Amino acid sequence: MDGKAARERRETNEFNLLLFLSQLWSEIFRDVSVRAGLAYSLDMTNNRPSGFANPWLQLGLNIICVVLYELLLKTGAKSTADVSRAWSWTGITGLASPLIWLAIIVIILDLIIWLYVLKYIPLSIAFPLSRVVDVLVPISCWLILKEEISPLRWYGIALVIIGLAIVAKPAARLEERL
């Protein structure tokens, strides 16, 4: 039990460090780009498609695709896991599962959607908002796959939600300009 708690504590510390570094990097990049005169307008409302082609809707679809393919990959890999088979330790035996192939199709579709999103929404906005998958994947695994989530991990999920709320504010202000 102590090994598991130590591993979870280490994972949480690593997550917090990565979060801090990503925030630091974005602040540094923003300061450098403003000083160099590279600041760009976040007004993405001009010439933006509407309806199903709306990039914000497509960003939501991107998030759904990521959650779907993660669940498919987990289920497919689990169904083909067999320690006694050669090369099973590599995960390559997962290719025998139709769920893995379905996940690969969803990944390709997701890539196409993501490229479309990036055509209209700056990466500095789209990527942080897409990280809602860091909340939805564990919750989906908990609800659908019946995986356990430790209290420490729930706190991490709460921190991600708080971070997403902070990041989403500029995007919400942007949409108000419409």
N, C-alpha and C positions, 0 to 999 in steps of 0.2 A: 504494500500500500504506500510506503514511504517513497519507493522508486517511482510509482505512478504520480504521486503528488509533486515530487521533485521534477519530473519530466514536464508536467503541466505548468509548474511555476517557471521552468526554463522556457517553455514555448510561449508563455504569456510575456516574459521578459523580452524574448526575441521579437515578439509582435510589437510590443511597446517601443522597442528600439527602432524597428523598421518604420513604425508610424511617425516617430519623432524625426527620423532622418528624412522621410518623404516630405514632411511639413517644412523642415529646414531647407531642403533642396528647392521646394517651390517658392519659399520666401527669397532665397538667394537668387534664383532664376528671375523672379519678378523684379527684384531690385536691379539686377544687372541689365535686364532687357529695357527697363524704364530709363536707366542712365545712358544706355547706348542708343536710345531713340527707337527701340524696336517694339515699343508698346503698341498693341493692336486693340482695336475696338471690339468689345464683346457684344456689339449689337448684331445678333445673328437673325434678326427678324426680317431683314430685307431679303427678298427673293427666296424665302423659305417655303418649301412645299407644304401643302396642308393635307388633311385627311389621313389615309393610311400611309402616305409618303412622309408625314411629319417626322422629322428626325428625333423628336422627343418620344414619340410613340415607338419608333424603331429602337431607341435606346431601351425602352421598357421590354420590347421583344427580345433584344439582345440579352437582357438579364434573365428572362424566362428561359431562353435557349441554354444559357450557361447552367442554370439550376437543373434543367432537364437532362443535359448531357452528363453532368456530374452524377446524377442519380442513376442514369443508364450505365455509365462506366462502372460504378460501384456494384450494381446488381449483376452486370455481365461478368465482371472479374470474380465476384464471389461465387457465381454459379459454375465457373470453370476452374476454380482453385483446387488443385489436387497435388499435395506435397509429393506423392509417390511418382508423379510423372516427370520425365526429364524436361528441363527448361521451365518448369512451373514457377520457379523462383524469379524468373525474369518478367513474368506477367504476360509473356507472349501467348500463353495458352488461352488468354482471354479472347484472342482473335477467333476462337472457335464458337464464340457466343454471338447469336444474331443481335443481341442488345448492344454489344460493342460496335458492330457495324452500323446500327441505327444511330448510336452516339456519334460515330465518325461523320455521318451525314449531317447530323444536327450541328456538329462543330463547323463543318464547311459552310452551312447555311448561316451560322452565327458569324463567321468571318466576313461573309458578304454583307450582312446587316451592319457589322461593326465598321466596315469600310465606308458604308453609306452614311452612318452616323458621323464619322470623322470628317466627311465632306462638308457638313454644315455646323457642327458643334466643335469648338476647340478641344483638343485633347486634355488640356488643363481643367476643363469642366466635365467632359464626358467620362474620363477615366475614374476620377474620384466618385462620381455618382454611380458608375457601374459597379463599384465595390459593395453595393448593397447585397451582392451575391455572397459576401463574407458573413452576412447575417442569414440570408435565405437558405443557403446550402446546409448549414448545420441544423437549422430549424426543420427543414424538409427531411433531413436524415433522421431527426428525432421523431417527427410525426409519421413518416412513411416507412422508414427502414427500422424504426424502433431502436435506434442507437442512443446510448446514454450521453448526456451532456453534464459535465461536472459543474458545480457552483462557480468555480473559478472561470470556466469557459463562458458561463452565462454573463459574468461581469465583463468579460472581454467583448461579448456580443453587444452588451449595453454601451460600452465605450465606442464601439464601431457605429452604433446608431447615433450617439451624440456627435461623433465626428462627421457622419453623413448629414446631420441636421445643420452643422456649421458650414459644410461645403455647399449644401443645397441652397443656402440663402442667396448667394450671388446669382444663381440660375433662376431662382424665383423672382428676384428683382428684375432680371432680364425679361422674363415673360410678362411682367406687369407693364412693360413699355408698349406692348401690343395694343 
